[in-house]
Amino acid sequence: MLTICFYGFSQPYVIQSKDGFANIRENGNINAKVIHKLNSNTVILIDQIEDQDVENDKWLKILYYKNRPFSILEDLENSEMETGYIHISQIIPLESLEKDNSGVLKMNYSIGSFIPKNYKITYHDDTQNFINTINNYHYYLSDCGTPKTAITKATAVLNKTSITIPDKLWLGIISAHNDFQYFKSKDALFAYQGIGDGSCFNHVVWVFQSGKLIQRFIGWEY
């Protein structure tokens, strides 16, 4: 299995709170307004990690999807991730979770050639070099041009039970591959992969809990 290193400007972290949820605040202090609550095992990004002191700061700026556990971005004007602040005690780097090589969770993509005529595609401009949406869903690798490969089916085997992943959850991560790292935290399991490279790089995390998929997180590195 490919070893994927976590380096870059934004990094995936996981909510880990003894209360079962963490408060997201408007600013980095305990008296700031609570703008959202995120459950434990929710994946978020630490924004611009090179500008934040994750070793010493009590509060960190994060990026997260508000009420979008599967990171589905339709072609809306307001499709950006939300920003807020969280106390450092409420999160842990994804890579710091216990690695799980037990085989309890196994992700698999069926991958074929990307044939544009098989999809409904919109572009950011008339050059048709930068894809905006595929089948009405946001394409996360727009800066990388037209992909050469595509996921045609995605499945997960969890405790020997097969789970078919809905089409809309893999349309936005075309150009992915079958190299995953697996992590666990109590009853939650995480399948991680990085797709693309350079300014095109995205973090992809599938989160399973209580026998089902509870989150599919996609977040850019830059």
Secondary structure, DSSP 8 states (H G I E B T S, - for coil): -------SSSEEEEE--TTSEEEEESSSSTTS-EEEEEETT-EEEETTGGGS-TTT-SEEEEEE-TT-TT---BS-S--S-EEEEEEGGGEEEGGGSEE--SSSEEEEEEEEE--GGGS-EEESSTTS-SEEEETTEE-TTGGG-S-SEEEEEEEEEETTEEEE--GGGTGGGTT--S--EEEEETTEEEEEEEES-GGG-EEEEEEEETTEEEEEEEEE--
